[in-house]
Amino acid sequence: MKRHTAGNPGLIASTEVFLDTNVLLYAAMGSVDHPAKNERAIELLTTRFGTSGQVLAEFYVNAVRKGSVPLTADDAKEWVLRLSKKAFQPVDFNVIRAGIEISRRYQISYWDGAIIAAAERLGAKVLYSEDLNHGQTYGSIRVENPFLPA
């Protein structure tokens, strides 16, 4: 199974963890509203992480609209460009189909199912997110909320 990076769609990439949209938003714009989460999210950017087309689209839409100081469209675009250079899973038919199956199996939203499916396709074992149940395993993916107290 091939894994992609935006700069080279044929390049095989691997990832240890998959970062959900909220982690990326805290890294990019959380220093004012959520300084502790911002610090932790920035730490996670130093790991071998992956994302997906869905995550980057969600990031852009929310980064320019939310928070006390939203990013400019140009700044959000720059973040997307930089993040897309990491291991990256496009949203293709296989991710969509698997997202549907996961959402039905675990009774979660399709969108969460598609993120889990993308993480699986990249070979991640851990999905960092505050939107799913901390500690729960969905297939081969374990969810961890990186913002919970240690």
N, C-alpha and C positions, 0 to 999 in steps of 0.2 A: 504494500500500500504506500503510495507516494504522499509525502507531506510537503506543503508548499511554503515558500516565503514570497512576499510580494515582489521582491527584486528579481527573483528567479523562480518562476512557477514550476520548474522541473527539479529544483533542489530538494533533496531529502533533508528534513529538519526533525529534530526530536525535542520533546519538552518534558519537564518533570511535573510542572503544574500548569493549570489553565486559570487565567484571571478573568473573573466576571466583570461586567461593566462597572459596577459600583466601586470596585477596587481601583480601576483606572480613573474614575471620576474623582475619588478622594486624592489620588496622587496628583492629578492635574490642577485641582481647584479647591482642595479641602483645607488649605493652610489657614484660612480665615475662619470658616465655620466649624471645622473639625480637625484641629491641629494634631491630636493624638492619632486619629485615623490617617491623616495625611502622612505622618511620619512612618507608620506601619506600611502603608500602601507604597511609599517610595522604596522602603526596604524590599518589598516583593518584586519591584521592577529590576532588582539585581539578580533574581533567580532565572533559571532557564524556563521561561514561561511561554505560553502560547495564547493566541486569541482566535477569533473567527470573524468572518464578515459581519455576522449579526452583532457581535459585541462592539466592533468598531463603528457600525452604523448607529447603534444605541448610544455609544459614547458621544459621537458628534452631535446628535440631536439634543441630548441632555446637557452637554457641556455649553452649548450656546444659549440655553434657555433657563437653566436652573442655578441655584446657589445665590448667595448674596452678591457675588460678582461673577457673572457668567463669562466664559471665554469669548473672545472675538471669533468670528468665523475663520479668520486666517490662523489664529493660534490653535483653534480646535483642529483645523485641517493639518497643521504641522504635527500635532500630537498623533493624529491618525496615521500620517505618513511614517513617523518614527516607530509607532507600535506595529505597523504592518510589516516591518522588517524582521520581526521575530517570527517564530513558528506560527503559521497562519492557516486556518482551515476555511476555504471558501464554502459558502452555503450552496451545496449542489443537491441533486435529487437524493443521494444516499443519506445526507445529513437530514434532509426534510423527512424522508421515510423513517429513519431511525428516531428522529425527534417526536414524530407522531406515536411510534410504538412505545417509546419511553414515557411520554406523557400519559398514555393510556394505562400502561403497566403500573406506574407509581401514582396516578391520579394527581398529576401536577400540570401546570400550563404547558401548552405546546412550546412556548418560547423558552421555558426552563429546560424542557426535554431536548430542544435543539441545541442548547448550550452544552448539555451533558453529552449529546451525540458528537458534537464537534470536539469536545475534550477527549472522548474515546478515540476518535479518528486520529488525533495527534499523539496518542499514546500516553497521555497524562494519567497520573494516578490520583492526583488531588485537584479539586476545583475549589479555589478560594472565592467565597461568595457570602454575603450576609442575607441573601434572598431565599436560600434553601435551608433545610434542617441540618444544623451543625452535627457532624459525626455520622450522618446517614450515608450509606453506600447505595449508589444507583448503578447497578451492573458492576463495572470495574472502576468506577469513579467514587472516591470518598470526598464528601463536602466538608470543608472546614471554614468556619467564620474567623478570619484572621484578626478581627477587632474585639473578640471576647477577651476578658481578662485571663491572664495565664494561670 
